[in-house]
């Protein structure tokens, strides 16, 4: 029994290496059998091509600045007002409150957008109609500056469909909060957040923002969800990134996209970014 290894190279827009085995037998008088050929395997040695990312500026989220509401309270009244009061705990246009959730729109010049943000204890939800593709979600959050939350660090979460991320808020002022040395950062220190979601199937998807725990809640403002266009033209960056610097919770969030230009047995690529 003899075995031959045959390597065949094929270049069809990408470099693919295919390997086949040929086997035949030889008897004592030197006669050879018919050659049997294996099914073989192919190895794609070409690199995927990076796509250039361009953010579509239109915000898909309805009322992400929380400036449309039925009720609101002043920032200076937060310590003396229960946000779970049924008289004010309703009416944020575009958003729905899930079970055991309390939320109220707060009026303050410390807002990141239009003098309003939301004080949230629990979960806010908005249903969005999305097509398949890559999306970038940005928003700001802050520790709730009320008496019963002065010494407690908080966690929040954000989810789009089945994809979920956790973020952490510290009581110490965030050094990139935009307040610089202003006195306002001792009251509200906004943490910037950026998350990327890959929607594989279009349809109605739930966007959810919330606090982990229901003791004091968090502040949230300027919620934006934007579709990211991809192109093979060198018109922008191939990677969108955002870095958050927090004590023991610094993180890097990035989004990128690649495609394979030719026929290939590879159906999935996995990538990572870290620090």
Secondary structure, DSSP 8 states (H G I E B T S, - for coil): -EEEEEEEEEESSSEEEEEEEEEE-B-TT--B---EE---EEEE----EE-EEEE-----STTTT---BS-EEEGGGGGGS-TT-TTTS--BTT-EE-TT-EEEEEE-TT-SSSSEEEEEESEEEEEEEE-SEEEEEEEEEEE--SGGGTT--EEEEEEETTEEEEEEE-SS--TTSS-TT-GGGGT---EEEEEEEEE-S-EEEEEEEEEESSSS-EEEEEEEEEEEEEESSSSSBSEEEEEE--TTT-EEEEEE-EE--S--S----------
